[in-house]
Amino acid sequence: MKKSIFIILIITLLITSCSNDKPVDPFLVKKYNIGLLTDSTTVRELDTIFKNDSIVRYVSGDEFAGSINVIEIFDKSGKKLLDLYPKEALDSTSVISNVRINDERYRTEKDISILSTFKDIKDNYRISKIDNLINTVKISINEINTAFSIDKKELPSSLRFNMDATIDAIQIPEKAKIKYFMVHW
């Protein structure tokens, strides 16, 4: 009898000590999640995940446009937090495939946010690719499924207007600020 009570006590102790009651940081950006938002989150789950925030959804009537509708998330003060891009338009069961981060509170595990600079990115991650776009330079980091955008105004004038130029990391000033960043799932 004493032996079985002791075994039950040990099992109970192990179960309670192994449980992870650590709250999820709603602003932590990882490879497969941003707070409670994951790579398998569907559009219909957004009301639960962002219950304390405002969600601005697609307005019906423009179905002929055929493009992916953007879902905007604002905090209660009206500050834009995220732009969510579902994989399929007009489908509540569609998963979120891309997230554009607009708020400085969102940070990667290595503390990179929209307040960071190119030097911060370069010092903390291996750059997978640099794309020369119309108004921005996109720095892709495959290790965290993320692309950081830097405004071309941050670049030397010789690179701002040449769409054909191949931009190397050495050409981007270390003090260049991040305009926004996107997580792709």
N, C-alpha and C positions, 0 to 999 in steps of 0.2 A: 504494500500500500504506500509506504513512504517512498519507495523507488518510483512508482508511477506518478505521484504528486511532484516529485523532484524532476522527472522527465518533462511533465507538462509545464512546470515552471520554467525550465530551461528553453523549451520550444517557444513559449510565450515571450520570453525575454529576447530570444533571437528574432522573432517576427517583429516585435515592436522596435528593436534597435536597427533592423534592416529597412524599415519603412522610410521613405524619403518624403518628409513633409516640408521640404524647402520650397518656398514659393517661387514661381517662374517669374523672372525679370521680364516685364512686358516690353522693354526696350532693347533687349539683347538680341543681336543679329548673329545667327549661326548658319551653317551650310544648308540645313534643312528646316529651319524655323526662325521666326521672328516673334519672340514672346510666345503666345499661345497659337499664333498663326503658323501652320506647317505646310509642307509641300503637298499634303493630301486634304487640306481644308477646302470645303466646298462653299459656294456662294451663300447657300442657305444657312450655314453655320456662323456667318459673320455677325448676325444680331446677338448671338450669345458671346462671342469672343470680344466684341466691341460694345458691350451693353452700356458702358459709361460714356461712350463717344457718339458722335453723329455720323451717320452713314448716308452718303449721297449716291443714289443709284441711277442707273439708266432710266430715262423717261421714255415710255413706249410711244410709238408713232413714227419712229424713224427706222423701222425694220429693214427698209430697202437699202439702207446704207451698207449693211453687211459687215461692218467692222466690229472688232472686239470692243465692248463697252468698258469704260473705266469706272471703277467704284472708288469714290473718294472718302477718306476717313478724316474727320475733324475732331479735335478735342472739344470739350464743353465751352471753352473760351473762344472757339472759332478758328483756332490755329490748325492749319492743314498738317496732318501726320503722314499719311500714306496715300498712294494711288495704287489700287489693286487691279490687275488685268486678268480676268478669267480666261481660261483656255477656249471656251465656247461662249459666244454671245447669246443672251436671252435664255440661258439654261441655269436654273438654280442648283443643279447637281454638278455643274462644271467646277473643276478645281481651279484654284488661283495659280497661274503659271509665272507671273512676274509681279514684283512689288517695287514701286519707286518710293524711296525714303526721302521725305521732305523736312523732317524735324531733327534738330540737333541732339535730342535725347537718345535717339537710336544709335547704338554703338556695336561694333564687332567685338569679339572676345579679346582682340588686341587693341581695343579702345580707339578705333577709327570711326569718325562720325563726319557729318558734313562741315564740321568746324575744323577738320584736319587738313593737312597739306599733302602735296605730292610726296614730299620727303617722308612723311609718316607712313604713307602707303608703301613706298619703296623700301623703307627700313623694316617693315613688318611682314610683308608678303612678297612672294615671287610673282612678278608680272608675267602673265601668260601671253597677252597681246595688247597692242596699242592701235586703235583705229582712228583715222582722221575723218571726222564727220563735218557737216556744214558749219555748225556753230560751236561744236565741242570736240574734245578729244576723249575717247572712251578707253579706259584702262581696265582690262579684264583680268580678274583673279579667279582662276578655276578652282583653287583650293577651297573657296567659300562660295562658289556660284555667284559671284558679285562683279558688277561693272561700275566703276567710279567715273563720273563725267566731270571734266574740267573745262570751263569756258575758254574759248580760243583767245579771249581778251587777255588771258593770263600768259599767253605765249609770246615769244619774240615776233615782231611784225613780219619777218620773212616767212613765218609759218602760218599766219592767220588766214591768209586768203588763197593759199595754194592747196586745193583739194587733192592734187595728185602727189603731194609730198608724203614721203614715208617718215613718220615721226618716231624717233628713238627716245628712250627714257632719258638719255643724257641731254636732250634738247628741251625738255620740260623743266622750267625753273622749280627748284625745291620748295619755294614759297607759294607756288600755285595752289589756290584753294579749290576744294571740291564743291561743285555746284549742287550735285545730288548723287545718289547711288541707287543701283537697282540690284535686286536679288532675283535670279532666274532659276526656276525649278523645272 
